[in-house]
Amino acid sequence: MVDRAFADLSLAALYDTLNPWGPGDDFCLGLVMSAESVLDVGCGTGRLLRRARADGHRGRLVGLDPAAAMLVQARRHGTGVEWVLGDLLTRDRGGRFDLAVMTGHAFQVFVRDEELRAALRAVRDALRVGGRFVFETRNPGARAWEAWTPDRVREATDDDGRVVRVWHEVEGVVAGDRVTFAETFDRDDWQAPVVSRTTLRFLAPDALDAFLHEAGLTVVERYGDWGPGPLTPTSPEIITVAARAA
């Protein structure tokens, strides 16, 4: 099921404002520009591929996302890219891509083992032999969820020019490597706030690598921040570049 924050047209329109272009986007853009064919899994508003095309990428760019509202944003602002509504488990990618990317911590939505295994097999199958898969997941050692508190309010201006306030709150206790939280959106003239609930999985590096190996993907680069810096026990990210084995 698609989170309400991505399924609602008015909320999807806020995504790029709430998540401005940053070092992670620059890191991934460099890899995209050096690949002939690219699949962006969970492409959202499509800004990575839109930017690549605007910067002169001449190869094939495909953005895949299960949220129609996000693809409305992608199609509104980007041309020359194939925007596909769907997910890894329902679309046959046919081993044609040099690079697959998954940004915005989208990797963490695969909370069940079998769900994650199926997604990684699908990524492997989408890549040519030697093709690379690049993604980031939050390092559980950094305990990012401890900062997801209602007092940390962000603001964004919507299409009507009105301010929308957004905050996060962890719900219940952290269960193993899974964290459930509420993302709340509010505007002065709304009758009630809009709440989107999500569960994310925080895999440790060893567990992550076991899943990748099982899927036929080999880690070739690993970083702890977008510097890129080395992975340490408290690095904010686990940034992985994996390759499809023969």
Buried (B, 14 or more C-beta within 10 A) or exposed (E): EBBBBBBBEBBBBBBBBBBEEEEBBEBBBEBBBEBEBBBBBBBBBBBBBBBBBEEEBEBBBBBBBBBEBBBBBBBEEBEEBEBBBEBBEEBEBEEBBBBBBBBBBBBBBBBEEEEBBBBBBBBBBBBBEEBBBBBBBBBBBBEBBEEBEEEEEEEBEBEEEEEBBBBBBBEEEBEEBEBBBBBBBBBEEEEEBBEBEBBBBBBBBEBBBEBBBEBBBEBEEBBBBBEBEEBEEEBBBBBBBBBBEE
